[in-house]
Amino acid sequence: MSLFNARKFIQNPKLIIEVLSPGTSGRDRGEKFRYYLTIPSLQEYILIDSEKISVESYCRKEGRMWLYYPYNTGDIITLSSIEFEFPIEMLYDGVGLETET
């Protein structure tokens, strides 16, 4: 990929994925998401929970409408903007999550 194409890709993203932490969750869901809504090229915004198996997807639809879809254990995540599907467990393979006792 040429430098020009790399810049275009970064300036005109189709997909943004954020890994949430307790310290960044509020900002990622609020201030950042409001900014991302203004990016015309953006089609999907994905939030990955770092403390439990949970993924949230926001997908742009007609006009200013966004479709929200939560994914949990056993679900297949669909990233329609890049035509890719995978089981949610792939994201957490090798990740040590604390289990509730």
C-alpha positions as a Markdown table, in Angstrom:
| # | Residue | x | y | z |
|---|---|---|---|---|
| 1 | Met | 0.0 | 0.0 | 0.0 |
| 2 | Ser | 1.4 | 3.4 | -0.9 |
| 3 | Leu | 1.7 | 6.2 | 1.6 |
| 4 | Phe | -1.1 | 8.0 | -0.3 |
| 5 | Asn | -3.4 | 5.0 | 0.0 |
| 6 | Ala | -2.5 | 4.6 | 3.7 |
| 7 | Arg | -3.4 | 8.2 | 4.5 |
| 8 | Lys | -6.7 | 7.8 | 2.6 |
| 9 | Phe | -7.5 | 4.7 | 4.5 |
| 10 | Ile | -6.8 | 6.3 | 7.9 |
| 11 | Gln | -8.7 | 9.5 | 6.9 |
| 12 | Asn | -11.7 | 7.6 | 5.5 |
| 13 | Pro | -12.2 | 4.5 | 7.6 |
| 14 | Lys | -15.0 | 2.0 | 7.0 |
| 15 | Leu | -14.5 | 0.3 | 10.3 |
| 16 | Ile | -13.2 | 1.4 | 13.7 |
| 17 | Ile | -12.6 | -1.1 | 16.5 |
| 18 | Glu | -12.0 | -0.1 | 20.1 |
| 19 | Val | -10.9 | -2.4 | 23.0 |
| 20 | Leu | -12.6 | -1.2 | 26.1 |
| 21 | Ser | -11.0 | -0.9 | 29.5 |
| 22 | Pro | -12.7 | 0.3 | 32.7 |
| 23 | Gly | -10.9 | 3.7 | 32.3 |
| 24 | Thr | -11.8 | 4.3 | 28.7 |
| 25 | Ser | -15.3 | 2.8 | 28.3 |
| 26 | Gly | -17.2 | 6.0 | 29.0 |
| 27 | Arg | -15.1 | 8.0 | 26.6 |
| 28 | Asp | -15.2 | 5.3 | 23.8 |
| 29 | Arg | -19.0 | 5.2 | 24.1 |
| 30 | Gly | -19.6 | 8.9 | 24.4 |
| 31 | Glu | -17.2 | 11.5 | 23.2 |
| 32 | Lys | -15.3 | 9.3 | 20.7 |
| 33 | Phe | -18.5 | 7.8 | 19.3 |
| 34 | Arg | -20.1 | 11.2 | 18.8 |
| 35 | Tyr | -17.0 | 12.2 | 16.8 |
| 36 | Tyr | -17.0 | 9.0 | 14.8 |
| 37 | Leu | -20.6 | 9.6 | 13.8 |
| 38 | Thr | -19.4 | 12.6 | 11.8 |
| 39 | Ile | -17.1 | 10.5 | 9.6 |
| 40 | Pro | -19.0 | 10.0 | 6.3 |
| 41 | Ser | -17.0 | 6.9 | 5.3 |
| 42 | Leu | -17.5 | 5.1 | 8.7 |
| 43 | Gln | -19.9 | 2.1 | 8.3 |
| 44 | Glu | -19.2 | 0.2 | 11.6 |
| 45 | Tyr | -18.0 | 0.9 | 15.1 |
| 46 | Ile | -17.1 | -2.1 | 17.2 |
| 47 | Leu | -16.5 | -2.1 | 21.0 |
| 48 | Ile | -14.7 | -5.1 | 22.5 |
| 49 | Asp | -15.0 | -5.7 | 26.2 |
| 50 | Ser | -11.6 | -6.5 | 27.9 |
| 51 | Glu | -13.1 | -8.0 | 31.0 |
| 52 | Lys | -15.8 | -10.4 | 29.7 |
| 53 | Ile | -16.8 | -12.0 | 26.4 |
| 54 | Ser | -18.9 | -9.2 | 25.0 |
| 55 | Val | -18.8 | -7.2 | 21.8 |
| 56 | Glu | -21.1 | -4.3 | 20.7 |
| 57 | Ser | -21.6 | -3.3 | 17.1 |
| 58 | Tyr | -23.0 | -0.1 | 15.7 |
| 59 | Cys | -23.7 | -0.3 | 12.0 |
| 60 | Arg | -24.7 | 2.7 | 9.9 |
| 61 | Lys | -28.0 | 2.4 | 8.1 |
| 62 | Glu | -30.1 | 4.9 | 6.2 |
| 63 | Gly | -29.4 | 8.6 | 6.9 |
| 64 | Arg | -28.5 | 9.2 | 10.5 |
| 65 | Met | -29.7 | 5.8 | 11.7 |
| 66 | Trp | -27.3 | 3.3 | 13.4 |
| 67 | Leu | -28.2 | -0.3 | 14.2 |
| 68 | Tyr | -27.0 | -1.6 | 17.6 |
| 69 | Tyr | -26.2 | -5.3 | 18.1 |
| 70 | Pro | -24.7 | -6.9 | 21.1 |
| 71 | Tyr | -22.7 | -10.2 | 20.7 |
| 72 | Asn | -22.0 | -12.7 | 23.5 |
| 73 | Thr | -20.6 | -16.1 | 24.1 |
| 74 | Gly | -21.4 | -18.5 | 21.2 |
| 75 | Asp | -22.3 | -15.7 | 18.7 |
| 76 | Ile | -20.8 | -15.2 | 15.2 |
| 77 | Ile | -19.7 | -11.6 | 14.8 |
| 78 | Thr | -20.4 | -10.1 | 11.4 |
| 79 | Leu | -18.4 | -7.2 | 10.1 |
| 80 | Ser | -20.5 | -6.3 | 7.0 |
| 81 | Ser | -18.2 | -3.3 | 6.1 |
| 82 | Ile | -15.4 | -5.7 | 5.3 |
| 83 | Glu | -17.5 | -8.8 | 4.6 |
| 84 | Phe | -16.0 | -10.9 | 7.4 |
| 85 | Glu | -17.5 | -13.2 | 10.0 |
| 86 | Phe | -15.9 | -15.1 | 12.9 |
| 87 | Pro | -16.9 | -16.6 | 16.2 |
| 88 | Ile | -16.6 | -14.2 | 19.2 |
| 89 | Glu | -14.4 | -16.7 | 21.0 |
| 90 | Met | -11.6 | -16.0 | 18.5 |
| 91 | Leu | -11.2 | -12.5 | 20.0 |
| 92 | Tyr | -10.6 | -14.0 | 23.4 |
| 93 | Asp | -8.5 | -17.0 | 22.5 |
| 94 | Gly | -5.5 | -16.9 | 24.9 |
| 95 | Val | -6.9 | -14.0 | 27.0 |
| 96 | Gly | -7.1 | -14.7 | 30.7 |
| 97 | Leu | -10.5 | -13.4 | 31.9 |
| 98 | Glu | -11.3 | -13.3 | 35.5 |
| 99 | Thr | -14.3 | -15.6 | 36.3 |
| 100 | Glu | -16.9 | -14.7 | 38.9 |
| 101 | Thr | -16.9 | -17.0 | 41.9 |
